[in-house]
Amino acid sequence: MIMEVNDSFSFEKKDEMDANNPKVQEWETLMWKYQQALPTAKDGEKWLLMDQIYQLKA
């Protein structure tokens, strides 16, 4: 997943909103059946930040 956000974005706020959204929790529970964490992920961590390696030109 790639997210483009502005300077007001907060991972903490997103985590809080996701944790309090039953549909998001239902989806995450379902997806853990089909996804696996990367070896570098912490316990229970699915999403990791990535380094941008290229940018498409419009």
TORPA-4810 file (N, C-alpha, C, O; in nm, 3 decimals):
<nodes>
NODE_1_0.086_-0.117_0.000_0.000_0.000_0.000_0.090_0.123_0.000_0.188_0.129_0.075_M
NODE_2_0.058_0.216_-0.081_0.129_0.344_-0.083_0.030_0.452_-0.044_-0.080_0.462_-0.098_I
NODE_3_0.071_0.533_0.051_-0.012_0.645_0.096_0.062_0.774_0.068_0.179_0.789_0.105_M
NODE_4_-0.004_0.867_0.004_0.050_1.002_-0.011_-0.027_1.090_0.084_-0.150_1.100_0.076_E
NODE_5_0.044_1.154_0.175_-0.021_1.233_0.279_0.041_1.372_0.285_0.148_1.397_0.230_V
NODE_6_-0.029_1.461_0.353_0.027_1.595_0.370_0.097_1.606_0.507_0.102_1.509_0.582_N
NODE_7_0.149_1.722_0.537_0.227_1.741_0.659_0.146_1.725_0.788_0.204_1.708_0.895_D
NODE_8_0.014_1.731_0.778_-0.068_1.716_0.899_-0.096_1.570_0.933_-0.157_1.541_1.036_S
NODE_9_-0.052_1.477_0.848_-0.077_1.335_0.873_-0.004_1.288_0.998_0.109_1.329_1.025_F
NODE_10_-0.071_1.202_1.075_-0.014_1.146_1.197_-0.040_0.995_1.198_-0.155_0.952_1.191_S
NODE_11_0.068_0.916_1.206_0.052_0.771_1.218_-0.022_0.736_1.346_-0.102_0.643_1.349_F
NODE_12_0.006_0.810_1.453_-0.060_0.783_1.581_-0.211_0.803_1.569_-0.289_0.722_1.620_E
NODE_13_-0.252_0.910_1.503_-0.395_0.938_1.484_-0.459_0.830_1.396_-0.569_0.784_1.424_K
NODE_14_-0.390_0.791_1.289_-0.443_0.686_1.203_-0.456_0.555_1.279_-0.557_0.487_1.267_K
NODE_15_-0.354_0.520_1.357_-0.361_0.397_1.437_-0.480_0.400_1.533_-0.550_0.300_1.550_D
NODE_16_-0.501_0.516_1.595_-0.614_0.530_1.688_-0.748_0.516_1.615_-0.838_0.448_1.662_E
NODE_17_-0.760_0.581_1.500_-0.884_0.573_1.423_-0.909_0.430_1.375_-1.022_0.381_1.382_M
NODE_18_-0.803_0.362_1.327_-0.818_0.224_1.281_-0.857_0.131_1.396_-0.942_0.043_1.379_D
NODE_19_-0.795_0.150_1.512_-0.825_0.065_1.628_-0.969_0.080_1.674_-1.027_-0.013_1.729_A
NODE_20_-1.028_0.197_1.651_-1.165_0.223_1.694_-1.269_0.203_1.584_-1.386_0.236_1.602_N
NODE_21_-1.226_0.149_1.471_-1.317_0.127_1.359_-1.340_-0.024_1.344_-1.249_-0.095_1.302_N
NODE_22_-1.459_-0.073_1.379_-1.486_-0.218_1.372_-1.464_-0.278_1.233_-1.418_-0.391_1.221_P
NODE_23_-1.497_-0.204_1.128_-1.478_-0.255_0.992_-1.330_-0.271_0.959_-1.291_-0.370_0.896_K
NODE_24_-1.249_-0.176_1.001_-1.105_-0.187_0.978_-1.051_-0.308_1.055_-0.970_-0.383_1.001_V
NODE_25_-1.094_-0.327_1.178_-1.047_-0.440_1.258_-1.091_-0.573_1.196_-1.016_-0.670_1.195_Q
NODE_26_-1.213_-0.577_1.145_-1.263_-0.697_1.078_-1.176_-0.729_0.955_-1.139_-0.844_0.932_E
NODE_27_-1.146_-0.626_0.877_-1.064_-0.643_0.758_-0.922_-0.689_0.794_-0.869_-0.781_0.732_W
NODE_28_-0.862_-0.626_0.893_-0.727_-0.663_0.933_-0.721_-0.808_0.982_-0.627_-0.881_0.950_E
NODE_29_-0.820_-0.849_1.058_-0.825_-0.987_1.105_-0.835_-1.084_0.988_-0.767_-1.186_0.986_T
NODE_30_-0.919_-1.052_0.892_-0.932_-1.136_0.773_-0.801_-1.140_0.694_-0.758_-1.247_0.651_L
NODE_31_-0.738_-1.026_0.675_-0.618_-1.020_0.593_-0.500_-1.091_0.655_-0.413_-1.140_0.583_M
NODE_32_-0.493_-1.099_0.788_-0.382_-1.170_0.852_-0.382_-1.318_0.815_-0.281_-1.386_0.829_W
NODE_33_-0.496_-1.367_0.768_-0.502_-1.507_0.724_-0.426_-1.526_0.593_-0.382_-1.637_0.563_K
NODE_34_-0.409_-1.421_0.515_-0.351_-1.429_0.382_-0.216_-1.357_0.370_-0.145_-1.373_0.271_Y
NODE_35_-0.182_-1.278_0.469_-0.057_-1.202_0.466_0.036_-1.255_0.573_-0.007_-1.319_0.669_Q
NODE_36_0.163_-1.228_0.556_0.258_-1.260_0.662_0.350_-1.140_0.681_0.377_-1.065_0.587_Q
NODE_37_0.395_-1.125_0.802_0.483_-1.014_0.833_0.620_-1.035_0.770_0.664_-1.149_0.753_A
NODE_38_0.686_-0.927_0.736_0.823_-0.935_0.687_0.916_-0.976_0.800_0.887_-0.949_0.916_L
NODE_39_1.027_-1.039_0.768_1.120_-1.082_0.873_1.170_-0.966_0.961_1.205_-0.987_1.077_P
NODE_40_1.174_-0.846_0.906_1.223_-0.731_0.983_1.115_-0.665_1.068_1.145_-0.572_1.143_T
NODE_41_0.991_-0.710_1.056_0.881_-0.650_1.131_0.885_-0.692_1.278_0.929_-0.801_1.312_A
NODE_42_0.838_-0.601_1.362_0.822_-0.634_1.503_0.703_-0.727_1.520_0.621_-0.740_1.429_K
NODE_43_0.694_-0.790_1.633_0.585_-0.884_1.660_0.449_-0.814_1.643_0.423_-0.712_1.706_D
NODE_44_0.363_-0.870_1.557_0.231_-0.814_1.532_0.229_-0.698_1.434_0.122_-0.642_1.408_G
NODE_45_0.342_-0.661_1.380_0.351_-0.547_1.288_0.341_-0.596_1.144_0.417_-0.683_1.101_E
NODE_46_0.247_-0.540_1.071_0.227_-0.579_0.932_0.281_-0.474_0.836_0.344_-0.508_0.736_K
NODE_47_0.258_-0.349_0.866_0.294_-0.241_0.774_0.426_-0.179_0.817_0.447_-0.148_0.935_W
NODE_48_0.515_-0.161_0.721_0.644_-0.098_0.745_0.663_0.018_0.649_0.610_0.016_0.537_L
NODE_49_0.738_0.118_0.693_0.769_0.229_0.603_0.867_0.182_0.498_0.952_0.097_0.524_L
NODE_50_0.855_0.238_0.382_0.948_0.203_0.275_1.019_0.328_0.228_0.973_0.440_0.252_M
NODE_51_1.131_0.309_0.163_1.204_0.419_0.103_1.156_0.435_-0.042_1.143_0.337_-0.115_D
NODE_52_1.130_0.559_-0.081_1.089_0.584_-0.219_1.211_0.567_-0.308_1.315_0.628_-0.285_Q
NODE_53_1.198_0.483_-0.410_1.312_0.457_-0.497_1.294_0.517_-0.636_1.389_0.522_-0.714_I
NODE_54_1.175_0.561_-0.669_1.152_0.627_-0.796_1.025_0.710_-0.786_0.948_0.695_-0.691_Y
NODE_55_1.004_0.798_-0.883_0.883_0.878_-0.886_0.837_0.888_-1.030_0.914_0.922_-1.119_Q
NODE_56_0.711_0.857_-1.051_0.653_0.866_-1.185_0.639_1.012_-1.222_0.604_1.096_-1.139_L
NODE_57_0.666_1.043_-1.347_0.650_1.179_-1.395_0.518_1.189_-1.469_0.482_1.102_-1.547_K
NODE_58_0.448_1.296_-1.442_0.317_1.316_-1.505_0.330_1.368_-1.645_0.230_1.391_-1.712_A
</nodes>
